[in-house]
Amino acid sequence: MNLKRVVVTGIGAVTPLGNNAPETWENVKNGVSGAGPITKFDASLFKTHFACEVKNFDPKQYIDRKAVNKMDLYTQYAMVSAMEAVKDSGMDLEQVNKERIGVIYGVGIGGINTFEKEVSNYALHEAEGPKYNPFFIPKMIADIAAGYISIHFGFNGPNFTTTSACASSTHALAVALDLIRLGKADAIVTGGAEAAIWPTGVGGFNAMHALSTRNDDAEHASRPFSASRDGFVMGEGSATLIFEELEHAKARGAKIYGEVAGAGMSADAYHITASHPEGLGANLVMKAALEDAGMTPEDIDYVNVHGTSTPVGDISEVKAIKQVFGEHAYDLNISSTKSMTGHMLGAAGAVEALFSLLSVKEDIVPPTINHEEGDNDEAIDYNLNFTFNKAQKRTVRAALSNTFGFGGHNACIILKKYEE
């Protein structure tokens, strides 16, 4: 089958490191930590008192006040990053065929704060009978961000949400890629969003012992591949990319950030929360992405790893990289940008794909911060280049971005330099 080529023509972001894509990318390159004390609620009685929160975010600068009140925070993040991405794409909304433009978005949890507030409100007034906000359900459901984006722009093409825990938005990107390659859309607004830094989110992950409890040193708590790592740091936000069929983009004179080469999907079929100890699913998904892209391991220069800073997950991913890339693994740059953004859950794949794309465009690999000399785990091969603590300049022909979710869901995507 003669598949169409897909390129990226617009980007947007709302992250713990900035409320737009350029600010976020600058801070990532400079190794800035987005971690700090939780401000959204009093976390003093929780095991974890910190997170990577979005800062100084005012949705009313972008969205009508009445509309904001009908949206959960995760949807607000999605809307703002999507608006930035569409504007950045230079798309003339009066000229494009909106029936051929879709929205496919990844969300892992959805409106957890809305759910929490409504249930608490019911408990307060239980004796008086049900008292729920009429917007409770549409604010909470995980698909509504994609709906709002399509309504705002009038995009009538394919429209839905992928939910696969922390792999959610990479699955969204992968599906968007395939729909355009198959000729079912000219362009798709794709990405992911999450806003789970609330008592139920933090409390739930604390109960699983998944979060770092380094409360006296939040900025250095996310430390992938270090022996002293003790869990992930929760992040939040959104990233959006405009995927567009190449000839459609060229016909309107769009700028092109890079090409979407391929994507892979797999399952660990092992455990509901733990990754396969030998990296089986991670191995399979990277091989699938390379095959889909028609590329060899030697074509990849950078791997943006899932790298959550958990004791088991970091080890299994390194094992998988060595299995897939062989000796070429030692020529790769590897980094976990979660050391700076925290783990953005359902939005992680989108923001990390954005970082991979910009690495390819600018020939720079962002760092894995917070590694200290001697803080080495004997189960990890430090002959690999983890790009510790400082960004590195190098030619990045292609980058592969990994995401793995609870339930054993794995997805990865490959971005490469655009060439005629």
C-alpha positions in Angstrom: 0.0 0.0 0.0 1.3 3.5 -0.9 1.0 5.3 2.4 0.9 9.1 2.6 3.7 10.9 4.4 2.9 12.8 7.6 4.7 15.8 9.0 4.3 18.1 12.0 3.3 21.7 11.2 2.3 23.1 14.6 3.0 22.6 18.3 1.6 23.9 21.6 2.2 23.1 25.3 1.1 23.9 28.8 3.6 22.2 31.2 5.3 22.6 34.6 8.1 24.3 32.7 6.1 26.8 30.8 2.6 27.8 29.5 3.6 27.6 25.9 5.9 25.4 23.7 8.9 27.8 23.3 9.2 28.5 27.1 8.8 24.8 27.9 11.5 23.8 25.4 13.9 26.4 26.6 13.6 25.2 30.2 14.0 21.6 29.1 17.2 22.3 27.3 18.5 24.2 30.3 17.7 21.3 32.7 15.2 23.2 34.9 13.2 21.3 37.4 9.4 21.9 37.5 9.0 20.4 41.0 7.9 22.2 44.1 5.5 22.1 47.0 1.9 21.3 46.1 -0.2 24.5 46.1 -3.6 23.1 44.9 -4.5 21.6 48.3 -3.0 21.1 51.7 -0.8 18.0 51.2 0.8 18.1 54.6 -1.0 14.9 55.8 0.0 13.0 52.6 3.2 11.0 52.2 4.2 13.2 49.3 4.0 17.0 49.6 5.3 18.0 46.2 4.6 17.7 42.5 5.4 19.3 39.1 2.4 21.8 38.9 1.6 24.1 36.0 2.3 27.6 37.2 0.6 31.0 36.7 -2.0 29.5 34.4 -5.0 31.7 33.7 -7.4 30.0 31.3 -9.5 33.1 31.0 -6.7 34.8 29.0 -7.6 32.3 26.3 -11.1 30.9 26.9 -14.4 32.7 27.6 -15.2 32.8 31.3 -18.5 30.9 31.0 -16.8 28.2 29.0 -14.0 27.9 31.6 -16.6 27.2 34.3 -17.9 24.2 32.3 -14.4 22.6 31.9 -12.3 20.5 34.2 -8.7 21.8 34.5 -7.4 19.0 32.2 -9.7 20.3 29.4 -8.5 23.8 30.0 -4.9 22.7 29.5 -5.9 20.8 26.3 -7.7 23.8 24.9 -4.9 26.2 25.5 -2.2 24.0 24.0 -4.4 23.1 21.0 -5.1 26.8 20.4 -1.4 27.5 20.4 -0.7 24.6 18.0 -3.3 25.5 15.5 -2.1 29.1 15.5 1.5 27.9 15.1 0.5 25.8 12.1 -0.5 28.9 10.2 -3.6 27.0 9.0 -6.2 29.3 7.4 -9.4 28.1 8.9 -11.5 29.8 6.2 -9.7 27.9 3.5 -9.1 24.3 4.8 -11.7 21.6 4.4 -12.8 21.1 8.0 -14.5 17.8 7.2 -10.9 16.5 6.6 -9.4 17.7 9.9 -9.8 15.6 13.0 -9.0 15.7 16.7 -7.6 12.6 18.4 -6.5 13.2 22.0 -5.0 11.0 24.8 -6.2 11.3 28.4 -5.4 8.8 31.1 -7.6 9.8 34.0 -9.7 12.8 32.9 -11.7 15.1 35.3 -10.7 13.6 38.6 -10.9 16.9 40.4 -14.5 17.4 39.1 -15.4 13.9 40.3 -13.8 14.5 43.7 -15.6 17.9 44.2 -19.0 16.6 43.2 -18.8 13.5 45.4 -17.7 15.6 48.3 -20.5 18.1 47.7 -23.0 15.2 47.7 -21.7 13.9 51.0 -22.1 17.3 52.6 -25.8 17.5 51.4 -26.7 13.8 51.4 -29.6 14.2 53.8 -31.2 16.8 51.5 -31.0 14.5 48.4 -28.8 14.6 45.3 -27.2 18.0 44.5 -25.0 17.6 41.5 -23.8 20.3 39.0 -25.5 19.8 35.6 -22.1 19.9 34.0 -20.7 17.2 36.3 -20.6 14.5 33.7 -19.4 16.5 30.7 -16.7 18.1 32.8 -15.5 14.7 34.1 -15.5 12.4 31.1 -12.1 11.8 29.5 -13.3 12.3 25.9 -14.6 15.9 26.3 -11.3 17.7 25.6 -11.3 16.3 22.1 -14.9 17.4 21.8 -14.3 20.9 23.0 -11.3 21.3 20.6 -13.4 20.2 17.6 -16.3 22.5 18.6 -14.0 25.5 19.0 -12.4 25.1 15.6 -15.3 23.5 13.7 -13.3 20.4 12.8 -15.6 17.7 11.6 -13.1 14.9 10.9 -12.4 11.8 13.1 -12.8 12.8 16.8 -12.2 10.6 19.8 -10.0 10.0 22.8 -7.5 7.2 23.5 -7.2 6.1 27.1 -4.3 3.7 28.0 -2.9 5.2 31.2 0.5 6.7 30.7 0.6 5.6 27.0 -2.6 7.4 26.2 -1.3 10.3 24.2 1.3 8.2 22.3 -1.6 6.0 21.2 -3.4 9.1 20.1 -0.4 10.2 18.0 -0.1 6.7 16.5 -3.7 6.5 15.5 -3.6 10.0 14.1 -0.5 9.0 12.0 -2.3 6.0 10.6 -5.5 7.8 9.7 -3.6 10.4 7.7 -1.3 7.8 6.1 -4.4 5.9 5.0 -6.0 9.1 3.5 -8.8 9.3 6.0 -7.9 12.9 7.0 -5.7 15.8 5.8 -4.7 16.9 9.3 -5.3 15.9 12.9 -4.9 17.9 16.0 -3.4 15.3 18.4 -1.8 15.2 21.8 -2.7 14.7 25.4 -3.7 16.3 28.7 -3.9 15.5 32.4 -4.6 17.3 35.6 -4.5 14.8 38.5 -2.6 16.7 41.2 -5.5 16.5 43.6 -6.0 14.6 46.9 -7.5 11.6 45.2 -4.7 11.5 42.6 -1.8 12.0 45.0 -3.5 9.8 47.7 -4.1 7.0 45.3 -0.6 6.9 43.9 0.8 7.2 47.5 -1.2 4.2 48.5 0.5 2.2 45.8 4.0 3.5 46.9 4.5 4.8 43.4 5.4 8.4 44.2 8.7 9.8 45.5 8.5 10.9 49.2 11.7 13.1 49.0 9.8 16.0 50.6 12.9 17.8 51.8 14.4 18.0 48.3 11.5 18.2 45.8 13.6 19.7 42.9 15.9 16.7 42.9 13.3 14.0 43.6 12.8 12.8 40.0 16.1 11.1 39.4 15.8 8.4 36.7 18.5 5.8 36.5 20.0 6.8 39.9 20.3 4.2 42.7 18.5 6.6 45.1 15.4 6.9 43.0 12.3 6.2 45.1 9.3 6.8 42.7 7.9 9.2 40.2 7.0 12.9 40.7 3.5 13.7 39.5 3.2 16.3 36.7 0.3 17.8 34.8 -0.4 19.8 31.7 -0.9 19.2 28.0 0.9 19.1 24.6 -0.6 19.3 21.1 0.9 18.6 17.7 -0.6 19.2 14.3 -0.1 16.1 12.2 -0.6 16.9 8.5 -0.4 15.0 5.2 2.8 16.2 3.5 1.3 17.3 0.2 -1.5 19.2 2.0 1.1 21.0 4.1 3.2 21.9 1.1 0.3 23.1 -0.9 -0.5 25.8 1.8 3.2 26.6 2.3 3.3 25.4 5.9 6.5 25.3 7.9 7.5 21.7 8.7 9.1 20.8 12.1 9.8 17.2 11.1 8.3 14.0 9.8 6.4 11.3 11.7 8.2 8.2 10.6 6.3 5.4 12.4 4.8 4.1 15.6 4.5 0.9 17.5 2.1 -0.6 20.1 2.4 -3.7 22.3 1.3 -5.2 25.6 3.4 -6.6 28.5 0.6 -9.2 29.3 2.3 -9.4 32.7 1.0 -7.2 35.6 -1.5 -4.4 36.1 1.0 -1.9 37.4 4.6 -3.3 37.1 6.5 -3.4 33.8 7.8 -6.8 32.6 11.1 -7.3 34.5 13.0 -8.3 31.3 11.4 -5.4 29.3 9.4 -7.7 27.0 6.7 -5.3 26.0 9.2 -2.4 25.7 11.3 -4.5 23.4 8.3 -5.4 21.2 7.0 -1.9 20.9 10.3 -0.4 19.9 10.8 -3.2 17.3 7.3 -2.6 16.0 7.9 1.2 15.6 11.2 0.6 13.7 9.4 -1.9 11.4 6.5 0.5 10.9 9.0 3.3 10.0 11.0 1.1 7.7 14.1 1.9 9.8 16.9 0.0 11.4 18.2 0.5 15.0 21.2 2.3 13.6 18.9 5.0 12.1 18.0 6.3 15.6 20.2 8.8 17.4 18.1 9.6 20.5 15.7 7.7 22.7 13.4 9.8 24.9 12.7 7.1 27.5 9.7 6.5 29.6 12.1 6.7 32.5 9.8 7.5 35.4 12.4 7.2 38.2 10.8 4.0 39.7 13.0 1.2 41.0 11.8 -1.5 38.6 10.7 0.4 35.5 14.0 2.2 34.8 15.9 -1.1 34.8 13.5 -3.0 32.6 13.5 -0.2 30.0 17.3 -0.2 29.9 17.3 -3.9 29.3 14.9 -3.5 26.4 17.0 -0.8 24.8 20.1 -3.0 24.9 18.1 -5.9 23.4 16.7 -3.8 20.6 19.7 -1.7 19.7 22.6 -4.1 20.4 26.0 -2.4 20.1 24.3 0.7 18.7 22.8 1.3 22.1 26.2 2.7 23.1 26.1 5.3 20.3 22.6 6.6 21.3 21.8 9.5 23.5 19.2 8.5 26.0 17.3 10.9 28.3 14.3 11.1 30.6 12.7 14.5 30.4 10.4 13.4 33.3 13.3 14.4 35.5 12.2 17.9 34.7 8.5 17.8 33.9 7.6 15.0 36.3 5.3 12.3 35.0 2.5 14.0 33.2 0.5 10.7 33.0 -1.8 10.6 30.0 -0.1 13.8 28.6 3.4 12.3 28.9 3.6 10.8 25.5 2.6 14.0 23.7 5.0 16.3 25.5 7.8 13.8 25.1 7.1 13.4 21.4 7.2 17.2 21.2 10.6 17.2 22.9 11.8 14.4 20.6 10.6 16.4 17.5 12.5 19.6 18.7 15.6 17.5 19.4 15.5 16.4 15.8 14.9 19.9 14.5 17.6 21.6 16.6 20.1 18.8 16.9 20.2 18.9 20.7 19.4 16.3 23.3 17.8 17.5 26.6 19.3 16.1 29.8 18.3 13.6 32.5 18.8 15.9 35.5 19.5 15.1 39.2 22.1 12.3 38.8 24.9 12.6 41.3 28.3 11.1 40.9 28.5 7.7 42.5 24.7 7.3 42.8 24.8 4.3 40.5 22.5 1.3 40.4 24.5 -1.9 39.8 21.6 -3.2 37.6 22.0 -0.3 35.1 24.8 -0.1 32.5 26.3 3.3 32.8 28.3 2.8 29.7 25.2 4.0 28.0 24.9 7.7 27.4 22.0 8.9 29.7 22.8 12.6 28.9 23.1 13.2 32.6 22.6 16.8 33.9 23.4 18.8 30.8 22.0 18.9 27.2 24.3 17.6 24.5 24.6 18.9 20.9 24.7 16.2 18.2 23.1 15.4 14.9 19.7 13.8 15.6 18.5 12.2 12.4 15.7 10.5 14.2 14.3 10.1 17.8 12.2 7.4 19.3 9.9 8.2 22.2 8.7 5.5 24.6 5.6 5.4 26.9 4.4 2.6 29.0 1.1 2.5 31.0 -0.5 0.7 33.8 -2.1 -2.5 32.4 1.0 -3.2 30.4 0.0 -0.8 27.5 3.1 0.3 25.5 3.3 2.8 22.7 6.2 4.6 21.0 6.6 7.0 18.1 9.5 7.9 15.8 10.1 11.5 14.6 12.8 12.2 12.0 14.2 15.1 10.0 12.0 16.1 7.0 13.6 15.6 3.7 12.0 16.1 0.2 
